[in-house]
Amino acid sequence: MEIKKIMQSVTDFFSEHVAPPHKITSVEAAEEGGWKVLIEVVEEKEYMKKYAKDEMIGTYEVRVNKEKEVTSFKRRDIRYRSAIGQET
């Protein structure tokens, strides 16, 4: 299944280069070809734990090409884990 391969590619990329993913919230075909993925990542987990703060969740928009390679990403939002998430 193609979506599973896309999700695995994004998970591998984020685990290696950014932070381990918390969850992938959407995968959709992009108008220009390829895919657009929204992923949530726990930001600076050890720092927040050290200071007894609520974890921060970053929401990233990721672009994946037809070969299932991550071509770009950017953080769209950051919030406390206990805060109610909003679609951006």
C-alpha positions in Angstrom: 0.0 0.0 0.0 1.5 3.3 -1.1 0.4 5.4 1.9 2.1 3.0 4.3 5.4 3.5 2.3 5.0 7.3 2.4 4.3 7.2 6.2 7.4 5.0 6.7 9.6 7.3 4.6 8.5 10.3 6.7 8.9 8.5 10.0 12.4 7.4 9.0 13.4 10.9 7.9 12.1 12.5 11.1 13.6 9.9 13.4 17.0 10.5 11.8 17.0 14.3 11.2 14.5 16.0 13.5 12.9 14.0 16.3 11.0 10.7 16.6 7.4 11.2 15.4 4.5 11.2 17.9 1.9 10.6 15.2 1.1 11.3 11.5 -2.2 13.1 11.3 -2.8 13.2 7.6 -1.5 12.1 4.2 -2.9 13.6 1.0 -2.0 13.9 -2.6 -0.5 17.3 -3.5 -1.8 19.2 -6.5 1.7 19.5 -8.1 2.3 15.7 -7.7 3.7 13.9 -4.7 2.2 14.0 -1.2 1.6 16.4 1.6 1.9 14.9 5.1 1.2 16.4 8.5 3.1 15.0 11.4 3.4 15.7 15.1 6.7 15.5 16.9 7.5 15.8 20.6 9.9 18.8 20.8 12.9 18.8 23.2 11.5 16.0 25.4 14.5 15.7 27.7 14.7 19.5 28.3 11.0 19.7 29.2 11.2 16.6 31.5 14.2 18.1 33.3 12.3 21.2 34.2 9.0 19.4 34.9 7.2 21.1 32.1 4.4 19.8 29.9 5.8 18.4 26.6 5.7 20.5 23.5 4.2 19.1 20.3 5.4 20.5 17.0 3.2 20.0 13.9 5.1 19.8 10.7 4.0 20.0 7.1 6.1 17.6 5.0 6.3 17.4 1.2 7.1 14.0 -0.3 7.9 13.4 -4.0 6.6 10.6 -6.3 9.6 8.5 -5.3 8.5 8.8 -1.7 11.5 10.9 -0.6 11.0 13.9 1.7 11.7 17.0 -0.3 10.8 19.7 2.3 9.3 20.3 5.7 8.4 23.2 7.9 6.9 23.5 11.4 3.4 24.9 11.2 2.6 25.0 14.9 3.9 24.3 18.4 1.7 23.7 21.5 1.8 22.1 24.9 0.7 18.5 24.7 -2.2 19.2 27.1 -3.5 22.0 24.8 -6.3 21.1 22.4 -4.8 20.9 18.9 -6.3 22.9 16.0 -6.0 22.2 12.3 -3.8 24.7 10.4 
